Structure formats: structure tokens, C-alpha cells
């Protein structure tokens, strides 16, 4: 399979999102457990906000 010049030029500016979510492996006396990074951070009550904390955003975070 070959890529023609027109196909190569058409896809030159495109960036594909891979949508990869990192996995964290936790080891304890009970064994291993894997979490996606967002679940692990939420378990530790770490929350990232992109923007100012207004009343509505604060209520959603508390819920």
C-alpha cells in the first residue's frame, strides 16, 4: 500500500487525538489495582478547574 502525493498533502495538517488516558497501578497488601489517572486523582480529592471558581462551579465541585 502506498500513499500518493495528494493523500500525503491532504493529511499533512491533520493531528489526530489519540484519547489515551494514563493508567496508575496501586500496590497494597490486598494486591494490585489499576485506576485511570482521573479516578485516582478524584479518590485523593484532587480536582483541576480551568477557569475562575464561581458559585455554580463551586456547587458542582461540592456535589
VOMARMI-313385 format. One record per residue (C-alpha): x, y, z. Coordinates in pm, whole numbers, padded with zeros to 5 digits, always signed. Layout:
BEGIN
XYZ ...
//
This chain:
BEGIN
+00000+00000+00000 +00144+00337-00098 +00038+00690-00022 +00002+00915-00321 +00129+01272-00312 -00224+01415-00292 -00313+01191+00004 +00007+01287+00182 -00055+01659+00130 -00422+01631+00234 -00332+01472+00568 -00024+01684+00638 -00200+01938+00860 -00423+01696+01050 -00347+01596+01404 -00539+01304+01542 -00642+01293+01905 -00547+00958+02049 -00772+00997+02354 -00531+00800+02569 -00591+00809+02943 -00292+00711+03158 -00336+00421+03399 -00196+00418+03753 -00124+00085+03923 -00158+00085+04301 +00004-00193+04501 -00114-00276+04851 -00124-00573+05086 -00450-00676+04919 -00292-00688+04572 -00277-00459+04271 -00545-00233+04138 -00534-00013+03831 -00710+00322+03800 -00735+00572+03521 -00547+00882+03633 -00862+01092+03674 -01028+00840+03908 -00712+00816+04114 -00685+01193+04149 -01053+01216+04244 -01001+00948+04510 -00730+01171+04659 -00970+01469+04626 -00753+01645+04370 -00967+01846+04129 -00842+02061+03841 -01051+02356+03728 -00996+02553+03411 -01126+02895+03495 -01244+03103+03785 -01437+02943+04072 -01782+03098+04061 -02090+02997+04262 -02217+02749+04003 -01877+02583+03960 -01828+02561+04337 -02166+02391+04378 -02083+02134+04109 -01746+02057+04266 -01904+02009+04608 -02172+01778+04468 
//
